[in-house]
């Protein structure tokens, strides 16, 4: 019996022209939120192209999970930088968001022009039910992986109570969770004895030595303080100069300045992925700034779910409507376009900063147990925050009226049971059955609920 030949690694550097094609393909297929996007990158880059192996892919992913912002886009920047230096990171990161940016901008314009028209409103009525079920799916999927023991379950419960009942700021919850996990692991507490996560992302076992990058560290990825400081200065200038210019020229109360400042702050505190931060964005955009009505955040999330690119691209929809409705002296359409572009700029530009500044210094950190414990604890807290998001969405989808839960120090609102929307309740239950019992995919679920909304409108059951 002859022995099988060992797998030979790809030879020679990857041409930049091929990298352009690969990143364009990944961008076009980047549906389904971060889990789906990371799976697409793994399938193409690790299993198909063998640019890098399992361990290197997971190491990069673990670092990106520790950062604020969309981890899938940051992973694309990281791998692009590994393969083709700074230019490779820029191209990979920009291509990853470009299709979603164009799609959300066009859909935002249509929404502003036609959103109140009966059939269009009926489509979004149906999409809200689908989005609610999708958020619950994300909650169960992340919770099933993240809550590995009772300690992490307690962290998730505490995070939910903190944000839902007491209104504790999302960034403080994430910071506290990270510190608890880090120092819990350093102290040797059993509940925080957690190995490197994300093993479920990469099944198949492609060894680093069997890939283009191999096991060695490329020269350009080694720490270079002078290069890192130059890159940080350039990106900080590109990121923050427009914010400062808007504040000084238009005033700090102008809607464009408010959008720039709010989403700049959000870009720094958006740990835990898109679903976690959407509760924070929704509450601020609806309750603090009045840019959106509660149901419209669900409309924006539905648009983001059905288009390629990072799910956090829904912030572009928020910035579009906020500027279109509150900018004075400008045509609402053009104000919305400018607001959407501004939101996208301040949301995604810092992603390049986190990678170019930090990645060279973490390439050698292959097994940092305390950092893995901090990540796992943050993810557990994120489960509690996503539960709050699901509850918040459910209340606004299923009920027309809300009431205060009690004392002023309690942030939770309760529904007025008599205000339940029976059509929305029935459609949400049907969507849940389709998703959980029949395992209908995200896109068919969204299309089916949109069609059901139109059918209800045609039957005269929606006003």
Buried (B, 14 or more C-beta within 10 A) or exposed (E): EEEEEEEEBBEEEBEEEEBBEBBBEBBBBBBBBBBBBBBBBBBBBBEEBBBBBBBBBBBBBBBBBBBBBBBBBBBBBBBBBBBBBBEBBBBBBBBBBBBBBEBBBEBBBEBBEEBEEEEBBBBBBBBBBBBBBBBBBBBBEBBEBBBBBEBBBBBBBBBBBBBBBEEBEBBEBBBBBBEBBBBBBEEEBEBBEBEBBBEEBBEEEBBBEBBBBBEEBBEBBEEBEEBBEEBBEEBBEBBBEBBEEBBEEBEEEBBBBBBBBBBBEBBEBBBBBBBBBBBBBBBBBBEEBEBBEBBBBBBBBBBBBBBBBBBBBBBBBBBBBBBBBBBEEBEBBEBBBBBBBBBBBBBBBBBBBBBBBBBBBBBEEEEBBBBBBBBBBBBBBBBBBBBBBBBBBBBBBBBEEBEEEEEEEBBBBEBEEEEBBEBBBBBBEBBBEBBEEEEBEBEEBBBBBBEBBBBBBEEEEBE
